[in-house]
């Protein structure tokens, strides 16, 4: 057998053969991922064609950005591709957390209640909401009330939700991906009963879904099932590994009309905002997103299968349905966890020579190690891994612009974990 990876990258024949054997077991699962990719690609292509995207849409603008056809066209293409009525897509949105805060700030007013039905939100949102600290301009400081219903065994607690909901709730919030929680990502299909429950009790509430890591991992987005707003970063799935920055907010016109006034300023909203760089990477990134996301999902499945067979615990398993690009793996020690992340860094095309160290990362409550040798700083759709250095020692690996690269990452990690005695095959 031709072992190109072994010859060029120093991967052992043992790791190569083991990974290739696992790969052969996944053909049916990979075929299902291809079906999801096809659905997403068809939706994106239809959106481009309906908008009549042309070279003029890529041109930069300056100043106030009035009548910016690239910006406005990108909004419409995203909206259709994400099965929404409207969208706001902006390079100036710095992260998924920023996009979520813009959306929540636009929908909520002093005295309003936000109810999370997926428990405590991701770490970086704690100060933004006001759950941690007393930051200026947090939702809590602005007079917004917050409540949550925890998940039960990784699933939405409908009985608990029914007791917590009341007609005046303004935002019902869902986090699709697991963050640093030990659970599977929620599928849009799983969210549907909770959407319907919220509609029946609080008909005027906005249903908001943190869609980070989840776009194009299923045949339909949460908007298809009734979410008012879905939100994400463009350096995750929807940027296709090409968008250099930015975020998106997509959903109903009723919701977007409120949010756009928080995006800039009341009275101007989406009508202003220029971009002196080309819009081409954002259009092209969205076009590539279904394929690149499928490559990342296949890589995650392979990580799960290889390390499950080697005796490790994974979440989700290699046979579970997937609703995000994240794969969780548990280790016996902090040293093994750190070794794994260093293996992922070693597999990177950028900064492969760097050795990651745990550090106090802004927005997190414990030291975090991050492996991210990416073309775009912090990109999660590129092969990367991160982990808080706390028990149980769990790494969260995601991304892979190509499946072939994801497979190399698996091989590097397998070799290194065997060498330190964490696993044996």
PALUMZA-653111 format. One record per residue (C-alpha): residue number from 1; residue in three letters; x, y negated, z negated. Coordinates in steps of 0.5 Angstrom, whole numbers, always signed. Last residue first. Example, Ala and Ser with C-alpha at 12.3 -4.5 7.8 and 13.67 -1.06 7.14 Angstrom:
2
@n: 2; res: SER; X: +27; Y: +2; Z: -14 $
@n: 1; res: ALA; X: +25; Y: +9; Z: -16 $
END
This chain:
425
@n: 425; res: UNK; X: -7; Y: +1; Z: -39 $
@n: 424; res: UNK; X: -5; Y: -2; Z: -45 $
@n: 423; res: UNK; X: -7; Y: -9; Z: -49 $
@n: 422; res: UNK; X: -4; Y: -14; Z: -53 $
@n: 421; res: UNK; X: +3; Y: -11; Z: -53 $
@n: 420; res: UNK; X: +7; Y: -17; Z: -51 $
@n: 419; res: UNK; X: +8; Y: -14; Z: -45 $
@n: 418; res: UNK; X: +1; Y: -11; Z: -43 $
@n: 417; res: UNK; X: -1; Y: -18; Z: -44 $
@n: 416; res: UNK; X: +4; Y: -21; Z: -40 $
@n: 415; res: UNK; X: +2; Y: -16; Z: -34 $
@n: 414; res: UNK; X: -5; Y: -17; Z: -35 $
@n: 413; res: UNK; X: -5; Y: -25; Z: -35 $
@n: 412; res: UNK; X: -1; Y: -25; Z: -28 $
@n: 411; res: UNK; X: -5; Y: -20; Z: -25 $
@n: 410; res: UNK; X: -12; Y: -24; Z: -27 $
@n: 409; res: UNK; X: -9; Y: -30; Z: -24 $
@n: 408; res: UNK; X: -7; Y: -27; Z: -18 $
@n: 407; res: UNK; X: -14; Y: -25; Z: -17 $
@n: 406; res: UNK; X: -16; Y: -32; Z: -18 $
@n: 405; res: UNK; X: -12; Y: -34; Z: -12 $
@n: 404; res: UNK; X: -15; Y: -29; Z: -8 $
@n: 403; res: UNK; X: -22; Y: -31; Z: -10 $
@n: 402; res: UNK; X: -20; Y: -38; Z: -7 $
@n: 401; res: UNK; X: -22; Y: -45; Z: -11 $
@n: 400; res: UNK; X: -21; Y: -41; Z: -17 $
@n: 399; res: UNK; X: -25; Y: -43; Z: -23 $
@n: 398; res: UNK; X: -26; Y: -41; Z: -30 $
@n: 397; res: UNK; X: -23; Y: -38; Z: -36 $
@n: 396; res: UNK; X: -25; Y: -39; Z: -43 $
@n: 395; res: UNK; X: -21; Y: -36; Z: -48 $
@n: 394; res: UNK; X: -23; Y: -34; Z: -55 $
@n: 393; res: UNK; X: -20; Y: -33; Z: -62 $
@n: 392; res: UNK; X: -25; Y: -31; Z: -67 $
@n: 391; res: UNK; X: -22; Y: -35; Z: -70 $
@n: 390; res: UNK; X: -20; Y: -42; Z: -68 $
@n: 389; res: UNK; X: -15; Y: -45; Z: -63 $
@n: 388; res: UNK; X: -20; Y: -48; Z: -59 $
@n: 387; res: UNK; X: -19; Y: -45; Z: -52 $
@n: 386; res: UNK; X: -18; Y: -47; Z: -45 $
@n: 385; res: UNK; X: -17; Y: -44; Z: -38 $
@n: 384; res: UNK; X: -16; Y: -46; Z: -31 $
@n: 383; res: UNK; X: -17; Y: -44; Z: -24 $
@n: 382; res: UNK; X: -20; Y: -50; Z: -20 $
@n: 381; res: UNK; X: -27; Y: -51; Z: -21 $
@n: 380; res: UNK; X: -26; Y: -54; Z: -28 $
@n: 379; res: UNK; X: -22; Y: -60; Z: -25 $
@n: 378; res: UNK; X: -18; Y: -63; Z: -31 $
@n: 377; res: UNK; X: -13; Y: -67; Z: -27 $
@n: 376; res: UNK; X: -15; Y: -66; Z: -19 $
@n: 375; res: UNK; X: -10; Y: -62; Z: -16 $
@n: 374; res: UNK; X: -10; Y: -57; Z: -21 $
@n: 373; res: UNK; X: -5; Y: -53; Z: -26 $
@n: 372; res: UNK; X: -10; Y: -53; Z: -32 $
@n: 371; res: UNK; X: -8; Y: -49; Z: -38 $
@n: 370; res: UNK; X: -11; Y: -52; Z: -44 $
@n: 369; res: UNK; X: -10; Y: -51; Z: -51 $
@n: 368; res: UNK; X: -15; Y: -54; Z: -56 $
@n: 367; res: UNK; X: -13; Y: -56; Z: -63 $
@n: 366; res: UNK; X: -20; Y: -57; Z: -67 $
@n: 365; res: UNK; X: -26; Y: -62; Z: -67 $
@n: 364; res: UNK; X: -26; Y: -64; Z: -60 $
@n: 363; res: UNK; X: -27; Y: -70; Z: -57 $
@n: 362; res: UNK; X: -20; Y: -72; Z: -56 $
@n: 361; res: UNK; X: -15; Y: -66; Z: -55 $
@n: 360; res: UNK; X: -11; Y: -65; Z: -62 $
@n: 359; res: UNK; X: -6; Y: -60; Z: -59 $
@n: 358; res: UNK; X: -5; Y: -53; Z: -57 $
@n: 357; res: UNK; X: +1; Y: -52; Z: -52 $
@n: 356; res: UNK; X: +2; Y: -51; Z: -45 $
@n: 355; res: UNK; X: +8; Y: -49; Z: -42 $
@n: 354; res: UNK; X: +9; Y: -52; Z: -35 $
@n: 353; res: UNK; X: +13; Y: -49; Z: -29 $
@n: 352; res: UNK; X: +7; Y: -48; Z: -26 $
@n: 351; res: UNK; X: +5; Y: -55; Z: -26 $
@n: 350; res: UNK; X: +1; Y: -55; Z: -19 $
@n: 349; res: UNK; X: +0; Y: -49; Z: -15 $
@n: 348; res: UNK; X: -2; Y: -45; Z: -22 $
@n: 347; res: UNK; X: -1; Y: -38; Z: -24 $
@n: 346; res: UNK; X: +4; Y: -40; Z: -29 $
@n: 345; res: UNK; X: -2; Y: -44; Z: -32 $
@n: 344; res: UNK; X: -6; Y: -38; Z: -32 $
@n: 343; res: UNK; X: -1; Y: -34; Z: -36 $
@n: 342; res: UNK; X: +0; Y: -39; Z: -41 $
@n: 341; res: UNK; X: -7; Y: -39; Z: -43 $
@n: 340; res: UNK; X: -6; Y: -31; Z: -44 $
@n: 339; res: UNK; X: +0; Y: -32; Z: -48 $
@n: 338; res: UNK; X: -4; Y: -38; Z: -52 $
@n: 337; res: UNK; X: -9; Y: -33; Z: -54 $
@n: 336; res: UNK; X: -4; Y: -27; Z: -55 $
@n: 335; res: UNK; X: -1; Y: -32; Z: -60 $
@n: 334; res: UNK; X: -8; Y: -34; Z: -63 $
@n: 333; res: UNK; X: -9; Y: -26; Z: -65 $
@n: 332; res: UNK; X: -13; Y: -21; Z: -63 $
@n: 331; res: UNK; X: -16; Y: -24; Z: -57 $
@n: 330; res: UNK; X: -23; Y: -25; Z: -54 $
@n: 329; res: UNK; X: -25; Y: -27; Z: -47 $
@n: 328; res: UNK; X: -30; Y: -31; Z: -44 $
@n: 327; res: UNK; X: -31; Y: -32; Z: -37 $
@n: 326; res: UNK; X: -34; Y: -39; Z: -34 $
@n: 325; res: UNK; X: -37; Y: -40; Z: -27 $
@n: 324; res: UNK; X: -44; Y: -41; Z: -29 $
@n: 323; res: UNK; X: -51; Y: -37; Z: -29 $
@n: 322; res: UNK; X: -49; Y: -30; Z: -28 $
@n: 321; res: UNK; X: -52; Y: -24; Z: -28 $
@n: 320; res: UNK; X: -49; Y: -19; Z: -32 $
@n: 319; res: UNK; X: -45; Y: -13; Z: -29 $
@n: 318; res: UNK; X: -38; Y: -16; Z: -31 $
@n: 317; res: UNK; X: -40; Y: -17; Z: -38 $
@n: 316; res: UNK; X: -41; Y: -24; Z: -40 $
@n: 315; res: UNK; X: -38; Y: -25; Z: -45 $
@n: 314; res: UNK; X: -32; Y: -20; Z: -45 $
@n: 313; res: UNK; X: -29; Y: -16; Z: -51 $
@n: 312; res: UNK; X: -22; Y: -13; Z: -49 $
@n: 311; res: UNK; X: -21; Y: -5; Z: -48 $
@n: 310; res: UNK; X: -17; Y: -5; Z: -42 $
@n: 309; res: UNK; X: -23; Y: -4; Z: -38 $
@n: 308; res: UNK; X: -26; Y: -10; Z: -41 $
@n: 307; res: UNK; X: -20; Y: -14; Z: -39 $
@n: 306; res: UNK; X: -20; Y: -12; Z: -31 $
@n: 305; res: UNK; X: -28; Y: -12; Z: -31 $
@n: 304; res: UNK; X: -29; Y: -19; Z: -34 $
@n: 303; res: UNK; X: -23; Y: -22; Z: -30 $
@n: 302; res: UNK; X: -26; Y: -19; Z: -24 $
@n: 301; res: UNK; X: -33; Y: -22; Z: -25 $
@n: 300; res: UNK; X: -29; Y: -29; Z: -27 $
@n: 299; res: UNK; X: -26; Y: -29; Z: -20 $
@n: 298; res: UNK; X: -32; Y: -27; Z: -16 $
@n: 297; res: UNK; X: -36; Y: -33; Z: -20 $
@n: 296; res: UNK; X: -30; Y: -38; Z: -18 $
@n: 295; res: UNK; X: -30; Y: -35; Z: -10 $
@n: 294; res: UNK; X: -38; Y: -36; Z: -10 $
@n: 293; res: UNK; X: -37; Y: -43; Z: -13 $
@n: 292; res: UNK; X: -32; Y: -45; Z: -7 $
@n: 291; res: UNK; X: -37; Y: -42; Z: -2 $
@n: 290; res: UNK; X: -43; Y: -46; Z: -5 $
@n: 289; res: UNK; X: -39; Y: -53; Z: -6 $
@n: 288; res: UNK; X: -36; Y: -53; Z: +1 $
@n: 287; res: UNK; X: -41; Y: -58; Z: +3 $
@n: 286; res: UNK; X: -41; Y: -62; Z: -3 $
@n: 285; res: UNK; X: -34; Y: -63; Z: -3 $
@n: 284; res: UNK; X: -34; Y: -65; Z: +4 $
@n: 283; res: UNK; X: -39; Y: -70; Z: +2 $
@n: 282; res: UNK; X: -35; Y: -73; Z: -4 $
@n: 281; res: UNK; X: -29; Y: -72; Z: +0 $
@n: 280; res: UNK; X: -31; Y: -76; Z: +6 $
@n: 279; res: UNK; X: -34; Y: -82; Z: +1 $
@n: 278; res: UNK; X: -27; Y: -86; Z: +3 $
@n: 277; res: UNK; X: -24; Y: -91; Z: -2 $
@n: 276; res: UNK; X: -26; Y: -98; Z: -3 $
@n: 275; res: UNK; X: -33; Y: -96; Z: -7 $
@n: 274; res: UNK; X: -38; Y: -101; Z: -8 $
@n: 273; res: UNK; X: -43; Y: -101; Z: -14 $
@n: 272; res: UNK; X: -50; Y: -105; Z: -13 $
@n: 271; res: UNK; X: -57; Y: -103; Z: -11 $
@n: 270; res: UNK; X: -57; Y: -97; Z: -16 $
@n: 269; res: UNK; X: -60; Y: -101; Z: -21 $
@n: 268; res: UNK; X: -60; Y: -109; Z: -20 $
@n: 267; res: UNK; X: -66; Y: -111; Z: -25 $
@n: 266; res: UNK; X: -63; Y: -107; Z: -31 $
@n: 265; res: UNK; X: -56; Y: -107; Z: -30 $
@n: 264; res: UNK; X: -51; Y: -101; Z: -28 $
@n: 263; res: UNK; X: -52; Y: -94; Z: -29 $
@n: 262; res: UNK; X: -57; Y: -96; Z: -35 $
@n: 261; res: UNK; X: -62; Y: -99; Z: -29 $
@n: 260; res: UNK; X: -61; Y: -92; Z: -25 $
@n: 259; res: UNK; X: -63; Y: -88; Z: -31 $
@n: 258; res: UNK; X: -70; Y: -91; Z: -31 $
@n: 257; res: UNK; X: -71; Y: -90; Z: -24 $
@n: 256; res: UNK; X: -68; Y: -83; Z: -24 $
@n: 255; res: UNK; X: -73; Y: -81; Z: -29 $
@n: 254; res: UNK; X: -79; Y: -82; Z: -25 $
@n: 253; res: UNK; X: -76; Y: -81; Z: -18 $
@n: 252; res: UNK; X: -75; Y: -74; Z: -21 $
@n: 251; res: UNK; X: -68; Y: -70; Z: -21 $
@n: 250; res: UNK; X: -61; Y: -71; Z: -20 $
@n: 249; res: UNK; X: -55; Y: -74; Z: -24 $
@n: 248; res: UNK; X: -48; Y: -73; Z: -21 $
@n: 247; res: UNK; X: -41; Y: -74; Z: -23 $
@n: 246; res: UNK; X: -34; Y: -77; Z: -21 $
@n: 245; res: UNK; X: -27; Y: -75; Z: -19 $
@n: 244; res: UNK; X: -23; Y: -73; Z: -14 $
@n: 243; res: UNK; X: -28; Y: -69; Z: -10 $
@n: 242; res: UNK; X: -25; Y: -63; Z: -6 $
@n: 241; res: UNK; X: -25; Y: -57; Z: -11 $
@n: 240; res: UNK; X: -32; Y: -56; Z: -8 $
@n: 239; res: UNK; X: -35; Y: -63; Z: -12 $
@n: 238; res: UNK; X: -41; Y: -59; Z: -14 $
@n: 237; res: UNK; X: -38; Y: -54; Z: -18 $
@n: 236; res: UNK; X: -33; Y: -58; Z: -23 $
@n: 235; res: UNK; X: -29; Y: -64; Z: -21 $
@n: 234; res: UNK; X: -36; Y: -67; Z: -19 $
@n: 233; res: UNK; X: -39; Y: -67; Z: -26 $
@n: 232; res: UNK; X: -46; Y: -65; Z: -28 $
@n: 231; res: UNK; X: -53; Y: -67; Z: -29 $
@n: 230; res: UNK; X: -60; Y: -64; Z: -28 $
@n: 229; res: UNK; X: -66; Y: -68; Z: -29 $
@n: 228; res: UNK; X: -74; Y: -67; Z: -29 $
@n: 227; res: UNK; X: -73; Y: -60; Z: -30 $
@n: 226; res: UNK; X: -79; Y: -56; Z: -26 $
@n: 225; res: UNK; X: -77; Y: -49; Z: -24 $
@n: 224; res: UNK; X: -74; Y: -52; Z: -17 $
@n: 223; res: UNK; X: -70; Y: -57; Z: -22 $
@n: 222; res: UNK; X: -67; Y: -52; Z: -26 $
@n: 221; res: UNK; X: -63; Y: -50; Z: -19 $
@n: 220; res: UNK; X: -64; Y: -44; Z: -15 $
@n: 219; res: UNK; X: -61; Y: -38; Z: -11 $
@n: 218; res: UNK; X: -56; Y: -38; Z: -18 $
@n: 217; res: UNK; X: -49; Y: -40; Z: -19 $
@n: 216; res: UNK; X: -50; Y: -46; Z: -14 $
@n: 215; res: UNK; X: -49; Y: -51; Z: -20 $
@n: 214; res: UNK; X: -48; Y: -48; Z: -27 $
@n: 213; res: UNK; X: -41; Y: -51; Z: -29 $
@n: 212; res: UNK; X: -44; Y: -57; Z: -32 $
@n: 211; res: UNK; X: -52; Y: -57; Z: -31 $
@n: 210; res: UNK; X: -54; Y: -60; Z: -37 $
@n: 209; res: UNK; X: -61; Y: -60; Z: -37 $
@n: 208; res: UNK; X: -66; Y: -65; Z: -38 $
@n: 207; res: UNK; X: -74; Y: -64; Z: -39 $
@n: 206; res: UNK; X: -77; Y: -71; Z: -39 $
@n: 205; res: UNK; X: -83; Y: -72; Z: -44 $
@n: 204; res: UNK; X: -89; Y: -74; Z: -42 $
@n: 203; res: UNK; X: -93; Y: -68; Z: -42 $
@n: 202; res: UNK; X: -91; Y: -66; Z: -49 $
@n: 201; res: UNK; X: -94; Y: -60; Z: -52 $
@n: 200; res: UNK; X: -96; Y: -56; Z: -45 $
@n: 199; res: UNK; X: -90; Y: -59; Z: -41 $
@n: 198; res: UNK; X: -85; Y: -57; Z: -47 $
@n: 197; res: UNK; X: -88; Y: -50; Z: -46 $
@n: 196; res: UNK; X: -88; Y: -50; Z: -39 $
@n: 195; res: UNK; X: -80; Y: -52; Z: -39 $
@n: 194; res: UNK; X: -79; Y: -47; Z: -45 $
@n: 193; res: UNK; X: -82; Y: -41; Z: -40 $
@n: 192; res: UNK; X: -78; Y: -44; Z: -34 $
@n: 191; res: UNK; X: -71; Y: -44; Z: -38 $
@n: 190; res: UNK; X: -70; Y: -36; Z: -37 $
@n: 189; res: UNK; X: -71; Y: -37; Z: -29 $
@n: 188; res: UNK; X: -66; Y: -43; Z: -29 $
@n: 187; res: UNK; X: -61; Y: -38; Z: -32 $
@n: 186; res: UNK; X: -58; Y: -39; Z: -39 $
@n: 185; res: UNK; X: -50; Y: -38; Z: -40 $
@n: 184; res: UNK; X: -49; Y: -32; Z: -44 $
@n: 183; res: UNK; X: -47; Y: -33; Z: -51 $
@n: 182; res: UNK; X: -41; Y: -34; Z: -55 $
@n: 181; res: UNK; X: -41; Y: -41; Z: -56 $
@n: 180; res: UNK; X: -35; Y: -46; Z: -54 $
@n: 179; res: UNK; X: -39; Y: -49; Z: -48 $
@n: 178; res: UNK; X: -44; Y: -44; Z: -47 $
@n: 177; res: UNK; X: -47; Y: -47; Z: -40 $
@n: 176; res: UNK; X: -54; Y: -49; Z: -39 $
@n: 175; res: UNK; X: -55; Y: -54; Z: -44 $
@n: 174; res: UNK; X: -62; Y: -56; Z: -45 $
@n: 173; res: UNK; X: -65; Y: -62; Z: -47 $
@n: 172; res: UNK; X: -73; Y: -64; Z: -48 $
@n: 171; res: UNK; X: -73; Y: -72; Z: -48 $
@n: 170; res: UNK; X: -79; Y: -76; Z: -50 $
@n: 169; res: UNK; X: -82; Y: -72; Z: -56 $
@n: 168; res: UNK; X: -89; Y: -76; Z: -57 $
@n: 167; res: UNK; X: -93; Y: -70; Z: -56 $
@n: 166; res: UNK; X: -90; Y: -66; Z: -61 $
@n: 165; res: UNK; X: -85; Y: -60; Z: -60 $
@n: 164; res: UNK; X: -81; Y: -57; Z: -66 $
@n: 163; res: UNK; X: -86; Y: -51; Z: -68 $
@n: 162; res: UNK; X: -87; Y: -49; Z: -61 $
@n: 161; res: UNK; X: -79; Y: -49; Z: -60 $
@n: 160; res: UNK; X: -79; Y: -45; Z: -66 $
@n: 159; res: UNK; X: -83; Y: -40; Z: -63 $
@n: 158; res: UNK; X: -80; Y: -40; Z: -56 $
@n: 157; res: UNK; X: -73; Y: -39; Z: -59 $
@n: 156; res: UNK; X: -69; Y: -40; Z: -53 $
@n: 155; res: UNK; X: -64; Y: -34; Z: -52 $
@n: 154; res: UNK; X: -57; Y: -33; Z: -54 $
@n: 153; res: UNK; X: -59; Y: -28; Z: -60 $
@n: 152; res: UNK; X: -63; Y: -33; Z: -63 $
@n: 151; res: UNK; X: -62; Y: -40; Z: -60 $
@n: 150; res: UNK; X: -62; Y: -46; Z: -65 $
@n: 149; res: UNK; X: -67; Y: -51; Z: -65 $
@n: 148; res: UNK; X: -65; Y: -58; Z: -65 $
@n: 147; res: UNK; X: -67; Y: -65; Z: -67 $
@n: 146; res: UNK; X: -65; Y: -72; Z: -66 $
@n: 145; res: UNK; X: -68; Y: -79; Z: -67 $
@n: 144; res: UNK; X: -66; Y: -85; Z: -63 $
@n: 143; res: UNK; X: -64; Y: -92; Z: -66 $
@n: 142; res: UNK; X: -59; Y: -94; Z: -62 $
@n: 141; res: UNK; X: -54; Y: -92; Z: -67 $
@n: 140; res: UNK; X: -56; Y: -85; Z: -67 $
@n: 139; res: UNK; X: -56; Y: -85; Z: -59 $
@n: 138; res: UNK; X: -48; Y: -88; Z: -60 $
@n: 137; res: UNK; X: -47; Y: -95; Z: -58 $
@n: 136; res: UNK; X: -41; Y: -96; Z: -64 $
@n: 135; res: UNK; X: -39; Y: -89; Z: -66 $
@n: 134; res: UNK; X: -42; Y: -87; Z: -73 $
@n: 133; res: UNK; X: -38; Y: -80; Z: -74 $
@n: 132; res: UNK; X: -41; Y: -73; Z: -71 $
@n: 131; res: UNK; X: -48; Y: -72; Z: -69 $
@n: 130; res: UNK; X: -49; Y: -79; Z: -66 $
@n: 129; res: UNK; X: -51; Y: -77; Z: -59 $
@n: 128; res: UNK; X: -44; Y: -80; Z: -56 $
@n: 127; res: UNK; X: -40; Y: -77; Z: -62 $
@n: 126; res: UNK; X: -43; Y: -70; Z: -61 $
@n: 125; res: UNK; X: -43; Y: -70; Z: -54 $
@n: 124; res: UNK; X: -36; Y: -68; Z: -53 $
@n: 123; res: UNK; X: -37; Y: -62; Z: -57 $
@n: 122; res: UNK; X: -42; Y: -59; Z: -53 $
@n: 121; res: UNK; X: -49; Y: -59; Z: -55 $
@n: 120; res: UNK; X: -52; Y: -56; Z: -62 $
@n: 119; res: UNK; X: -58; Y: -52; Z: -61 $
@n: 118; res: UNK; X: -61; Y: -50; Z: -54 $
@n: 117; res: UNK; X: -68; Y: -53; Z: -55 $
@n: 116; res: UNK; X: -65; Y: -60; Z: -56 $
@n: 115; res: UNK; X: -70; Y: -65; Z: -58 $
@n: 114; res: UNK; X: -69; Y: -72; Z: -57 $
@n: 113; res: UNK; X: -74; Y: -77; Z: -61 $
@n: 112; res: UNK; X: -75; Y: -84; Z: -59 $
@n: 111; res: UNK; X: -75; Y: -89; Z: -64 $
@n: 110; res: UNK; X: -70; Y: -94; Z: -60 $
@n: 109; res: UNK; X: -71; Y: -92; Z: -53 $
@n: 108; res: UNK; X: -69; Y: -86; Z: -49 $
@n: 107; res: UNK; X: -69; Y: -84; Z: -41 $
@n: 106; res: UNK; X: -63; Y: -89; Z: -39 $
@n: 105; res: UNK; X: -59; Y: -87; Z: -45 $
@n: 104; res: UNK; X: -60; Y: -80; Z: -44 $
@n: 103; res: UNK; X: -58; Y: -81; Z: -37 $
@n: 102; res: UNK; X: -52; Y: -85; Z: -38 $
@n: 101; res: UNK; X: -50; Y: -80; Z: -44 $
@n: 100; res: UNK; X: -50; Y: -74; Z: -39 $
@n: 99; res: UNK; X: -46; Y: -77; Z: -34 $
@n: 98; res: UNK; X: -41; Y: -79; Z: -39 $
@n: 97; res: UNK; X: -41; Y: -72; Z: -41 $
@n: 96; res: UNK; X: -40; Y: -69; Z: -34 $
@n: 95; res: UNK; X: -34; Y: -74; Z: -33 $
@n: 94; res: UNK; X: -32; Y: -81; Z: -31 $
@n: 93; res: UNK; X: -38; Y: -83; Z: -27 $
@n: 92; res: UNK; X: -35; Y: -89; Z: -22 $
@n: 91; res: UNK; X: -34; Y: -84; Z: -16 $
@n: 90; res: UNK; X: -42; Y: -84; Z: -16 $
@n: 89; res: UNK; X: -48; Y: -80; Z: -15 $
@n: 88; res: UNK; X: -55; Y: -82; Z: -17 $
@n: 87; res: UNK; X: -60; Y: -77; Z: -14 $
@n: 86; res: UNK; X: -68; Y: -77; Z: -12 $
@n: 85; res: UNK; X: -73; Y: -72; Z: -11 $
@n: 84; res: UNK; X: -69; Y: -66; Z: -13 $
@n: 83; res: UNK; X: -68; Y: -59; Z: -10 $
@n: 82; res: UNK; X: -60; Y: -60; Z: -11 $
@n: 81; res: UNK; X: -59; Y: -60; Z: -4 $
@n: 80; res: UNK; X: -64; Y: -65; Z: -3 $
@n: 79; res: UNK; X: -62; Y: -70; Z: -8 $
@n: 78; res: UNK; X: -55; Y: -69; Z: -6 $
@n: 77; res: UNK; X: -56; Y: -71; Z: +1 $
@n: 76; res: UNK; X: -60; Y: -77; Z: -1 $
@n: 75; res: UNK; X: -55; Y: -80; Z: -6 $
@n: 74; res: UNK; X: -50; Y: -79; Z: -1 $
@n: 73; res: UNK; X: -54; Y: -83; Z: +4 $
@n: 72; res: UNK; X: -54; Y: -88; Z: -1 $
@n: 71; res: UNK; X: -47; Y: -88; Z: -2 $
@n: 70; res: UNK; X: -45; Y: -88; Z: +5 $
@n: 69; res: UNK; X: -50; Y: -93; Z: +7 $
@n: 68; res: UNK; X: -48; Y: -98; Z: +3 $
@n: 67; res: UNK; X: -53; Y: -103; Z: +3 $
@n: 66; res: UNK; X: -50; Y: -108; Z: -2 $
@n: 65; res: UNK; X: -44; Y: -106; Z: -5 $
@n: 64; res: UNK; X: -42; Y: -111; Z: -9 $
@n: 63; res: UNK; X: -35; Y: -112; Z: -7 $
@n: 62; res: UNK; X: -32; Y: -107; Z: -3 $
@n: 61; res: UNK; X: -34; Y: -101; Z: +2 $
@n: 60; res: UNK; X: -31; Y: -95; Z: +4 $
@n: 59; res: UNK; X: -33; Y: -91; Z: +11 $
@n: 58; res: UNK; X: -35; Y: -84; Z: +10 $
@n: 57; res: UNK; X: -42; Y: -85; Z: +12 $
@n: 56; res: UNK; X: -40; Y: -88; Z: +19 $
@n: 55; res: UNK; X: -37; Y: -81; Z: +21 $
@n: 54; res: UNK; X: -44; Y: -78; Z: +21 $
@n: 53; res: UNK; X: -49; Y: -75; Z: +16 $
@n: 52; res: UNK; X: -56; Y: -75; Z: +20 $
@n: 51; res: UNK; X: -60; Y: -74; Z: +13 $
@n: 50; res: UNK; X: -64; Y: -68; Z: +15 $
@n: 49; res: UNK; X: -57; Y: -65; Z: +18 $
@n: 48; res: UNK; X: -53; Y: -66; Z: +12 $
@n: 47; res: UNK; X: -59; Y: -63; Z: +7 $
@n: 46; res: UNK; X: -60; Y: -57; Z: +12 $
@n: 45; res: UNK; X: -53; Y: -56; Z: +11 $
@n: 44; res: UNK; X: -53; Y: -56; Z: +3 $
@n: 43; res: UNK; X: -59; Y: -52; Z: +3 $
@n: 42; res: UNK; X: -57; Y: -46; Z: +8 $
@n: 41; res: UNK; X: -50; Y: -46; Z: +4 $
@n: 40; res: UNK; X: -54; Y: -45; Z: -3 $
@n: 39; res: UNK; X: -58; Y: -39; Z: +0 $
@n: 38; res: UNK; X: -52; Y: -36; Z: +3 $
@n: 37; res: UNK; X: -48; Y: -37; Z: -3 $
@n: 36; res: UNK; X: -53; Y: -33; Z: -7 $
@n: 35; res: UNK; X: -53; Y: -28; Z: -2 $
@n: 34; res: UNK; X: -45; Y: -27; Z: -3 $
@n: 33; res: UNK; X: -46; Y: -27; Z: -10 $
@n: 32; res: UNK; X: -50; Y: -21; Z: -9 $
@n: 31; res: UNK; X: -45; Y: -18; Z: -5 $
@n: 30; res: UNK; X: -40; Y: -19; Z: -10 $
@n: 29; res: UNK; X: -44; Y: -15; Z: -15 $
@n: 28; res: UNK; X: -44; Y: -9; Z: -10 $
@n: 27; res: UNK; X: -37; Y: -9; Z: -8 $
@n: 26; res: UNK; X: -35; Y: -9; Z: -15 $
@n: 25; res: UNK; X: -31; Y: -2; Z: -16 $
@n: 24; res: UNK; X: -26; Y: -4; Z: -11 $
@n: 23; res: UNK; X: -24; Y: -10; Z: -15 $
@n: 22; res: UNK; X: -22; Y: -5; Z: -21 $
@n: 21; res: UNK; X: -18; Y: -1; Z: -17 $
@n: 20; res: UNK; X: -14; Y: -7; Z: -14 $
@n: 19; res: UNK; X: -13; Y: -10; Z: -21 $
@n: 18; res: UNK; X: -10; Y: -3; Z: -23 $
@n: 17; res: UNK; X: -5; Y: -3; Z: -17 $
@n: 16; res: UNK; X: -3; Y: -10; Z: -18 $
@n: 15; res: UNK; X: -2; Y: -9; Z: -25 $
@n: 14; res: UNK; X: +2; Y: -3; Z: -25 $
@n: 13; res: UNK; X: +6; Y: -5; Z: -19 $
@n: 12; res: UNK; X: +9; Y: -11; Z: -23 $
@n: 11; res: UNK; X: +7; Y: -18; Z: -21 $
@n: 10; res: UNK; X: +14; Y: -22; Z: -19 $
@n: 9; res: UNK; X: +10; Y: -27; Z: -14 $
@n: 8; res: UNK; X: +13; Y: -26; Z: -7 $
@n: 7; res: UNK; X: +14; Y: -18; Z: -8 $
@n: 6; res: UNK; X: +8; Y: -16; Z: -12 $
@n: 5; res: UNK; X: +3; Y: -21; Z: -9 $
@n: 4; res: UNK; X: +5; Y: -18; Z: -2 $
@n: 3; res: UNK; X: +4; Y: -11; Z: -5 $
@n: 2; res: UNK; X: +3; Y: -7; Z: +2 $
@n: 1; res: UNK; X: +0; Y: +0; Z: +0 $
END
